[in-house]
Amino acid sequence: GCWSRVIIQLRFQMNQPEKAKEYYDRAVQLKWAGDQVHHWPNEWHIPTLMMPKLRSQPLWTKDLTTSGKMEAASPFLQEEVKQLIEVGWMQKTTQNDHVLITKGSWSELKLWSGKEWSEACLTAPRTCRFLSELPE
């Protein structure tokens, strides 16, 4: 997570795009136990958690197929989020992006870890199935 934050700081807050590119180039060369650490597709797409099926592109056009599907599914998505709250799953969330917090709190419940689905999917099975079927 710290590599992406450093790159973002250099590029946008310190106005040093060349230095940001240097750090990106170093970060994508990193290996741990022989495996590449960062699978970022380009220097502009550097999330702290890389989702392999998530499409990366510099410009999103009016093709918002996924958002339309999410809007149509919003009644059961909202219902299952309420169920997650009621049974206490939202108290088991993580908070890993301190940059977003200025007031109040920010938390997340990871249904998909990048490798496996959370036990929370037992409480929100339609949501997890819906998300697993999305192309991104």
MDAnalysis code that builds the backbone (N, CA, C; Angstrom):
import MDAnalysis as mda
import numpy as np

u = mda.Universe.empty(408, n_residues=136, atom_resindex=np.repeat(np.arange(136), 3), trajectory=True)
u.add_TopologyAttr("name", ["N", "CA", "C"] * 136)
u.add_TopologyAttr("resid", np.arange(1, 137))
u.add_TopologyAttr("resname", ["GLY", "CYS", "TRP", "SER", "ARG", "VAL", "ILE", "ILE", "GLN", "LEU", "ARG", "PHE", "GLN", "MET", "ASN", "GLN", "PRO", "GLU", "LYS", "ALA", "LYS", "GLU", "TYR", "TYR", "ASP", "ARG", "ALA", "VAL", "GLN", "LEU", "LYS", "TRP", "ALA", "GLY", "ASP", "GLN", "VAL", "HIS", "HIS", "TRP", "PRO", "ASN", "GLU", "TRP", "HIS", "ILE", "PRO", "THR", "LEU", "MET", "MET", "PRO", "LYS", "LEU", "ARG", "SER", "GLN", "PRO", "LEU", "TRP", "THR", "LYS", "ASP", "LEU", "THR", "THR", "SER", "GLY", "LYS", "MET", "GLU", "ALA", "ALA", "SER", "PRO", "PHE", "LEU", "GLN", "GLU", "GLU", "VAL", "LYS", "GLN", "LEU", "ILE", "GLU", "VAL", "GLY", "TRP", "MET", "GLN", "LYS", "THR", "THR", "GLN", "ASN", "ASP", "HIS", "VAL", "LEU", "ILE", "THR", "LYS", "GLY", "SER", "TRP", "SER", "GLU", "LEU", "LYS", "LEU", "TRP", "SER", "GLY", "LYS", "GLU", "TRP", "SER", "GLU", "ALA", "CYS", "LEU", "THR", "ALA", "PRO", "ARG", "THR", "CYS", "ARG", "PHE", "LEU", "SER", "GLU", "LEU", "PRO", "GLU"])
u.atoms.positions = np.array([
    [0.784, -1.187, 0.000],
    [0.000, 0.000, 0.000],
    [0.836, 1.266, 0.000],
    [2.039, 1.232, 0.616],
    [2.785, 2.491, 0.725],
    [3.364, 2.931, -0.617],
    [3.703, 2.000, -1.512],
    [4.244, 2.383, -2.815],
    [3.236, 3.229, -3.578],
    [1.983, 2.785, -3.598],
    [0.988, 3.542, -4.359],
    [0.787, 4.927, -3.759],
    [0.809, 5.020, -2.440],
    [0.643, 6.333, -1.800],
    [1.808, 7.262, -2.109],
    [3.011, 6.731, -2.113],
    [4.184, 7.549, -2.441],
    [4.081, 8.050, -3.880],
    [3.693, 7.159, -4.787],
    [3.567, 7.537, -6.199],
    [2.511, 8.626, -6.364],
    [1.382, 8.468, -5.692],
    [0.313, 9.470, -5.774],
    [0.777, 10.799, -5.191],
    [1.453, 10.759, -4.053],
    [1.965, 11.985, -3.429],
    [2.930, 12.701, -4.379],
    [3.863, 11.943, -4.951],
    [4.834, 12.551, -5.859],
    [4.155, 13.172, -7.077],
    [3.225, 12.433, -7.661],
    [2.591, 12.906, -8.895],
    [1.693, 14.106, -8.660],
    [0.823, 14.031, -7.646],
    [-0.228, 15.035, -7.525],
    [0.030, 16.120, -6.481],
    [0.682, 15.780, -5.397],
    [0.865, 16.788, -4.357],
    [2.224, 17.462, -4.427],
    [3.220, 16.753, -4.922],
    [4.555, 17.339, -4.991],
    [4.919, 17.755, -6.414],
    [4.009, 17.473, -7.374],
    [4.205, 17.851, -8.769],
    [5.540, 17.350, -9.330],
    [5.815, 16.076, -9.083],
    [7.043, 15.451, -9.560],
    [6.702, 14.177, -10.354],
    [6.087, 14.324, -11.529],
    [5.662, 13.152, -12.287],
    [6.806, 12.231, -12.713],
    [7.977, 12.792, -12.983],
    [9.118, 11.956, -13.375],
    [9.561, 11.065, -12.214],
    [9.581, 11.635, -11.025],
    [9.956, 10.878, -9.828],
    [8.893, 9.813, -9.528],
    [7.628, 10.168, -9.748],
    [6.537, 9.202, -9.554],
    [6.721, 8.010, -10.490],
    [7.100, 8.290, -11.737],
    [7.327, 7.210, -12.709],
    [8.501, 6.342, -12.283],
    [9.554, 6.944, -11.739],
    [10.699, 6.170, -11.237],
    [10.253, 5.201, -10.138],
    [9.454, 5.693, -9.208],
    [8.962, 4.843, -8.117],
    [8.042, 3.743, -8.641],
    [7.211, 4.073, -9.613],
    [6.355, 3.063, -10.231],
    [7.223, 1.963, -10.849],
    [8.226, 2.361, -11.627],
    [9.100, 1.385, -12.283],
    [9.793, 0.494, -11.252],
    [10.212, 1.061, -10.148],
    [10.842, 0.265, -9.074],
    [9.837, -0.679, -8.433],
    [8.636, -0.176, -8.176],
    [7.620, -0.968, -7.486],
    [7.200, -2.195, -8.294],
    [7.032, -2.045, -9.603],
    [6.576, -3.185, -10.404],
    [7.677, -4.228, -10.617],
    [8.903, -3.888, -10.275],
    [10.002, -4.857, -10.352],
    [10.149, -5.695, -9.082],
    [9.469, -5.269, -8.004],
    [9.604, -5.960, -6.722],
    [9.059, -7.375, -6.784],
    [9.783, -8.279, -6.119],
    [9.344, -9.670, -6.025],
    [9.405, -10.109, -4.571],
    [8.514, -11.030, -4.221],
    [8.490, -11.633, -2.887],
    [8.359, -13.128, -3.099],
    [9.320, -13.872, -2.611],
    [9.359, -15.327, -2.788],
    [9.252, -15.698, -4.273],
    [9.864, -14.893, -5.117],
    [9.885, -15.156, -6.545],
    [8.688, -14.653, -7.331],
    [7.675, -14.163, -6.643],
    [6.465, -13.674, -7.315],
    [6.451, -12.152, -7.373],
    [5.933, -11.620, -8.462],
    [5.796, -10.176, -8.602],
    [4.843, -9.663, -7.531],
    [5.196, -8.571, -6.872],
    [4.386, -8.010, -5.790],
    [3.237, -7.170, -6.338],
    [3.532, -6.266, -7.239],
    [2.525, -5.348, -7.771],
    [2.196, -5.718, -9.213],
    [0.924, -5.916, -9.489],
    [0.470, -6.281, -10.834],
    [-0.254, -5.110, -11.487],
    [0.244, -3.931, -11.253],
    [-0.386, -2.741, -11.805],
    [-0.218, -2.729, -13.315],
    [-1.289, -2.437, -14.064],
    [-1.189, -2.441, -15.523],
    [-0.476, -1.223, -16.099],
    [-0.478, -0.112, -15.343],
    [0.199, 1.095, -15.812],
    [0.383, 2.037, -14.618],
    [1.117, 3.102, -14.828],
    [1.454, 4.010, -13.727],
    [0.278, 4.824, -13.210],
    [-0.844, 4.798, -13.914],
    [-2.019, 5.545, -13.487],
    [-3.001, 4.676, -12.711],
    [-2.848, 3.388, -12.779],
    [-3.739, 2.447, -12.093],
    [-2.909, 1.681, -11.063],
    [-2.837, 2.245, -9.847],
    [-1.966, 1.688, -8.810],
    [-2.732, 1.498, -7.495],
    [-3.774, 0.669, -7.504],
    [-4.552, 0.491, -6.287],
    [-3.777, -0.258, -5.209],
    [-4.195, -0.084, -3.955],
    [-3.550, -0.823, -2.868],
    [-3.937, -2.293, -2.917],
    [-5.099, -2.612, -3.468],
    [-5.515, -3.996, -3.667],
    [-5.883, -4.148, -5.135],
    [-5.087, -4.904, -5.864],
    [-5.312, -5.081, -7.294],
    [-6.289, -6.225, -7.518],
    [-7.361, -5.944, -8.216],
    [-8.347, -6.963, -8.556],
    [-8.082, -7.403, -9.993],
    [-7.641, -8.640, -10.204],
    [-7.223, -9.085, -11.536],
    [-8.280, -8.937, -12.626],
    [-9.557, -9.128, -12.313],
    [-10.585, -9.057, -13.344],
    [-11.082, -7.630, -13.580],
    [-10.616, -6.684, -12.796],
    [-11.066, -5.304, -12.952],
    [-10.369, -4.674, -14.158],
    [-11.149, -4.219, -15.093],
    [-10.608, -3.648, -16.315],
    [-9.986, -2.285, -16.033],
    [-8.832, -2.054, -16.595],
    [-8.152, -0.768, -16.461],
    [-8.186, -0.065, -17.801],
    [-8.675, 1.153, -17.788],
    [-8.653, 1.946, -18.999],
    [-8.609, 3.419, -18.604],
    [-7.958, 4.249, -19.421],
    [-7.770, 5.650, -19.045],
    [-9.042, 6.487, -19.087],
    [-10.024, 6.072, -19.873],
    [-11.235, 6.873, -20.008],
    [-12.438, 5.942, -20.029],
    [-13.386, 6.210, -19.157],
    [-14.612, 5.416, -19.133],
    [-15.658, 6.165, -19.940],
    [-16.197, 5.495, -20.943],
    [-17.180, 6.118, -21.827],
    [-18.585, 5.972, -21.246],
    [-19.575, 6.242, -22.052],
    [-20.950, 6.164, -21.582],
    [-21.446, 4.730, -21.429],
    [-20.628, 3.742, -21.752],
    [-21.018, 2.343, -21.544],
    [-20.897, 2.018, -20.057],
    [-21.986, 2.193, -19.371],
    [-22.015, 1.970, -17.929],
    [-22.858, 0.744, -17.608],
    [-22.611, -0.330, -18.329],
    [-23.383, -1.559, -18.172],
    [-23.382, -2.040, -16.728],
    [-22.207, -2.055, -16.111],
    [-22.112, -2.544, -14.738],
    [-22.905, -1.667, -13.781],
    [-22.835, -0.358, -13.951],
    [-23.580, 0.512, -13.034],
    [-25.078, 0.319, -13.191],
    [-25.535, 0.055, -14.402],
    [-26.949, -0.229, -14.620],
    [-27.383, -1.509, -13.914],
    [-26.529, -2.519, -13.977],
    [-26.819, -3.779, -13.278],
    [-26.859, -3.557, -11.764],
    [-25.930, -2.743, -11.273],
    [-25.896, -2.476, -9.831],
    [-27.133, -1.695, -9.394],
    [-27.547, -0.753, -10.234],
    [-28.747, 0.017, -9.904],
    [-29.973, -0.894, -9.856],
    [-30.072, -1.810, -10.811],
    [-31.203, -2.740, -10.831],
    [-31.186, -3.672, -9.618],
    [-29.987, -4.004, -9.153],
    [-29.848, -4.918, -8.014],
    [-29.898, -4.201, -6.669],
    [-29.978, -2.880, -6.685],
    [-29.871, -2.123, -5.431],
    [-30.878, -2.525, -4.356],
    [-32.115, -2.936, -4.677],
    [-33.012, -3.336, -3.580],
    [-32.462, -4.502, -2.750],
    [-31.993, -5.568, -3.402],
    [-31.477, -6.671, -2.599],
    [-30.077, -6.388, -2.053],
    [-29.298, -5.558, -2.748],
    [-27.995, -5.163, -2.193],
    [-28.203, -4.388, -0.888],
    [-29.122, -3.448, -0.888],
    [-29.409, -2.673, 0.332],
    [-29.938, -3.573, 1.443],
    [-30.816, -4.487, 1.091],
    [-31.381, -5.398, 2.088],
    [-30.287, -6.239, 2.749],
    [-29.377, -6.745, 1.939],
    [-28.324, -7.591, 2.505],
    [-27.297, -6.771, 3.291],
    [-27.040, -5.536, 2.909],
    [-26.156, -4.684, 3.718],
    [-26.786, -4.455, 5.085],
    [-28.085, -4.216, 5.117],
    [-28.776, -4.057, 6.403],
    [-28.654, -5.317, 7.247],
    [-28.749, -6.486, 6.612],
    [-28.587, -7.751, 7.333],
    [-27.168, -7.892, 7.878],
    [-26.181, -7.486, 7.094],
    [-24.783, -7.537, 7.556],
    [-24.597, -6.660, 8.791],
    [-25.246, -5.508, 8.787],
    [-25.164, -4.592, 9.937],
    [-25.860, -5.217, 11.145],
    [-27.045, -5.760, 10.930],
    [-27.827, -6.330, 12.033],
    [-27.115, -7.476, 12.733],
    [-26.429, -8.327, 11.998],
    [-25.773, -9.483, 12.627],
    [-24.348, -9.178, 13.099],
    [-23.907, -7.938, 12.910],
    [-22.619, -7.534, 13.478],
    [-21.417, -7.593, 12.561],
    [-21.617, -7.890, 11.277],
    [-20.466, -7.952, 10.371],
    [-19.775, -6.605, 10.226],
    [-20.512, -5.529, 10.303],
    [-19.893, -4.224, 10.098],
    [-18.995, -3.827, 11.270],
    [-19.078, -4.548, 12.367],
    [-18.169, -4.304, 13.488],
    [-16.851, -5.037, 13.292],
    [-16.779, -5.891, 12.281],
    [-15.574, -6.674, 12.002],
    [-14.831, -6.124, 10.795],
    [-15.074, -4.878, 10.471],
    [-14.479, -4.284, 9.271],
    [-13.053, -3.833, 9.526],
    [-12.363, -3.579, 8.452],
    [-11.003, -3.051, 8.541],
    [-11.024, -1.579, 8.152],
    [-10.003, -0.912, 8.529],
    [-9.865, 0.506, 8.184],
    [-8.432, 0.678, 7.743],
    [-8.205, 0.774, 6.438],
    [-6.824, 0.798, 5.964],
    [-6.458, 2.013, 5.137],
    [-7.357, 2.959, 4.997],
    [-7.004, 4.102, 4.178],
    [-7.179, 5.381, 4.978],
    [-6.178, 5.650, 5.817],
    [-6.248, 6.800, 6.710],
    [-6.341, 8.133, 5.961],
    [-5.935, 8.134, 4.699],
    [-5.980, 9.363, 3.919],
    [-7.428, 9.833, 3.729],
    [-8.374, 8.893, 3.682],
    [-9.770, 9.251, 3.449],
    [-10.453, 9.795, 4.694],
    [-9.855, 9.566, 5.845],
    [-10.528, 9.943, 7.088],
    [-10.144, 11.361, 7.487],
    [-11.115, 12.242, 7.550],
    [-10.883, 13.582, 8.086],
    [-11.830, 13.842, 9.249],
    [-13.021, 13.283, 9.160],
    [-14.007, 13.393, 10.218],
    [-14.767, 12.081, 10.258],
    [-15.228, 11.703, 11.433],
    [-15.996, 10.474, 11.531],
    [-15.100, 9.271, 11.333],
    [-15.576, 8.311, 10.578],
    [-14.769, 7.112, 10.347],
    [-15.027, 6.550, 8.961],
    [-14.139, 5.711, 8.545],
    [-14.238, 5.036, 7.268],
    [-13.905, 3.585, 7.531],
    [-14.743, 2.700, 7.092],
    [-14.447, 1.282, 7.265],
    [-14.899, 0.522, 6.033],
    [-14.414, -0.697, 5.921],
    [-14.785, -1.520, 4.782],
    [-14.963, -2.957, 5.241],
    [-15.866, -3.626, 4.594],
    [-16.057, -5.055, 4.811],
    [-15.697, -5.712, 3.491],
    [-14.605, -6.440, 3.479],
    [-14.162, -7.069, 2.240],
    [-14.912, -8.376, 2.041],
    [-15.761, -8.407, 1.044],
    [-16.458, -9.641, 0.714],
    [-15.554, -10.560, -0.093],
    [-14.674, -9.963, -0.869],
    [-13.716, -10.709, -1.705],
    [-12.321, -10.221, -1.361],
    [-11.444, -11.116, -0.972],
    [-10.103, -10.734, -0.550],
    [-9.124, -10.654, -1.709],
    [-9.574, -11.027, -2.883],
    [-8.657, -11.145, -4.014],
    [-8.296, -12.597, -4.242],
    [-8.601, -13.450, -3.244],
    [-8.320, -14.882, -3.331],
    [-9.538, -15.721, -2.973],
    [-10.325, -15.213, -2.024],
    [-11.482, -15.996, -1.593],
    [-12.599, -15.087, -1.094],
    [-13.796, -15.656, -1.063],
    [-14.965, -14.925, -0.582],
    [-15.043, -15.042, 0.928],
    [-15.480, -13.973, 1.565],
    [-15.583, -13.878, 3.015],
    [-16.740, -14.718, 3.544],
    [-16.662, -15.078, 4.824],
    [-17.770, -15.753, 5.500],
    [-19.009, -14.867, 5.538],
    [-18.831, -13.569, 5.388],
    [-19.969, -12.647, 5.361],
    [-20.907, -12.981, 4.207],
    [-20.420, -13.696, 3.206],
    [-21.268, -14.080, 2.074],
    [-22.373, -15.042, 2.499],
    [-22.207, -15.694, 3.636],
    [-23.283, -16.536, 4.151],
    [-24.479, -15.684, 4.560],
    [-24.214, -14.447, 4.978],
    [-25.273, -13.503, 5.347],
    [-25.773, -12.738, 4.129],
    [-24.923, -12.548, 3.146],
    [-25.284, -11.783, 1.943],
    [-25.010, -12.599, 0.679],
    [-25.661, -13.753, 0.537],
    [-25.335, -14.637, -0.596],
    [-25.682, -14.054, -1.965],
    [-26.807, -13.345, -2.060],
    [-27.178, -12.772, -3.362],
    [-26.190, -11.697, -3.781],
    [-25.747, -10.894, -2.815],
    [-24.771, -9.837, -3.109],
    [-23.475, -10.450, -3.610],
    [-22.983, -11.450, -2.910],
    [-21.712, -12.077, -3.306],
    [-21.831, -12.772, -4.659],
    [-22.940, -13.451, -4.885],
    [-23.148, -14.112, -6.183],
    [-23.215, -13.055, -7.290],
    [-23.972, -11.994, -7.027],
    [-24.097, -10.904, -8.003],
    [-22.716, -10.330, -8.343],
    [-21.932, -10.018, -7.318],
    [-20.606, -9.428, -7.541],
    [-19.681, -10.405, -8.275],
    [-19.780, -11.688, -7.950],
    [-18.900, -12.683, -8.596],
    [-19.211, -12.863, -10.078],
    [-20.429, -12.520, -10.471],
    [-20.829, -12.673, -11.868],
    [-20.557, -11.440, -12.719],
    [-20.162, -10.343, -12.091],
    [-19.841, -9.135, -12.861],
    [-18.554, -9.366, -13.647],
    [-18.438, -8.784, -14.827],
    [-17.225, -8.974, -15.624],
    [-16.012, -8.262, -15.070],
    [-16.199, -7.329, -14.159],
    [-15.079, -6.542, -13.626],
    [-14.956, -6.717, -12.148],
])
